[in-house]
């Protein structure tokens, strides 16, 4: 019997796998809170407000966490009619322009987002009594991750790297 050595995953692969686990746990929290809400509402005629709040907050975190750390470029839905009709060099230029525009927009909005999130420490959620700055902090993580992603895409388009993903989308953005 041949020796089966476990394959070692690279650090980015392990981080990505960890991000997927967090997303799966958030989805499980949403599901169980939803089932608990239904059971208490219809079996015991005793609605639970905190389950609704927990589901909403977990959904917020799931969407932004997933978009920041789980979603791959090839998984994104794109409107690429213009870039698909363009040549390779034009696609790289369009990708670079789009990346720079998104970096600028997220970068310009980051200080205001920081101010808002840190200001929200004065409020708490209705049922769970979690400070809003903790709840909304995921937006800051999402913004920074998005800026870093588009910095990488801009660099890749400048280097002349592969501008077509596995789907054949041409823009890279």
N, C-alpha and C positions, 0 to 999 in steps of 0.2 A: 504494500500500500504506500503510495507516495506521500511524502511529508506535505501536509497542507499548512502552509504558513499564512497567518492572517495578513491581509493586505493593510498596510498603514496608509491612512488617509492624510492628505496634506492639511495644514492648518486651516486654509480657507474652506476646504470640504467639511472639516469638523465643525467650524463655526456655522456654516450653512446648515448642516444637519441639526445643530443645536437650535438655530433659529426656527427650523421646521418643527422641532419638538415643542418649542414655546407656542408656535401658532396652533399646533394640534391640541395642546393643553387649553389654550384660550377657546378653541372651538368646543372642546369637551365641557368646559365651564358653561358656555352658552347653552349647550344641549341639555345638561343636567339642570340648570336653573329653569329652562323652559319646561322641562318635564315636571319638575317640582311645582312650578307655578300652575300648570294644568291640573295636576293631582290635587293640590290644596284648594284650587278654585272650584273644581267640579265634583270632587269626591267629598270634600269637607266643608264646602261653601265658606271658605276662609282664604280670601285672596292674600297673597304675600307681595307687598310692594318692593321689598328688597330684591326679589328675584328678577323683576323687570329692570331695576336699576343695574343690577349685576350684569344682566344680558347686554344692556345698552353699552355699558362701560367696557365689557370684554369685546364687544363688536368693534367699538372705536379702536381699541388697542390691536385687535386682530387685523383690521384693514390697514392701519398705518404700519404696524410691525411687518406684516406680510409684504406690503409695497416697498418697505425700506430694506428688508433683509432676506426675504424668501423669493420674491418675484425675480425671475431672470429676464434678460433682454428679449429672448425668444418667446417668452410667455406673455409679453405685453401686446395689447391690441393697438395697432397703428393704422393710421390713415396714410398710406404710402403711395397714392396714385401718382403724385409728382415725382417722388424719388424713384419709383419703379420705372418710370419712363425716361429717367435721366441716365447719363453715362456714369461710369464708376467715379471719375474725378468730381463730377457735379454732385453725386451722392455724398462723397466725403465732405465737400464744402457745405452742403446743406446740413449734414450731421453736425459739423463743427459749429455752424451758426446757431443751430437749435440748441446745442449743448451750452454754448456761451450765453445764449439768452436765458436758458433755465438756471444756469449758475448765477447769473446776475439777478434774476427775479427772486430766487430763493435766498441769495446772499443779502439782497436789500431788505427782504422781509424778515430776516432772522433776528435783528435787534428788536423790532416791534413784537415779534412772536415771543422772544425772551421776556420782554417787559410785561406782556400780557400774562404769560404763564406764571411768572414770579408774583405778579399782582394778585393772581387768583388764589394765593395762599390764605386769603381772608375768608374764603367760602369753602363749605364742605358739601358733599353729596347728601341728599335728603335722608336716605335710609342707612347707608353704610358708613356715614360720617368720615369719608375719605377726603382729604384736602384736594381741591381742584387743581392746585399746582402739580400734585403727584399724578393726577388723572390726565392732565393735558401735557405732561412732560413728553409723552410719546410723540407729539408733534415736533418737538425740538429734535428728537432722535431721527425722526423721519426726514426732517429738513436737512440735517447735517449729512445723513446717509445719501440723500438725493444729490446734494452738492458734490459729495465725493464720487458718486457714480458718474455724474456728468462730467466731472473733471477727468475721470478715467476715459470716458467716451471721447471727449475732446482731444485728449492726448493720443488716443488710438487713431482718431481720424487724421490728426496731424502727421503721425508716423506712417500713415498709409497702410495700417493694419487691415486685416480682413474686415470689409465693411458689409458682408452679408452673413446673416445668422443662419441657423439651420432651417428656418422657414423660407429662406430666400428673400426676406425683407431687405431692402437695400439701404435704408437710411441709417440703421444703428442707433436711431433715436426714437 
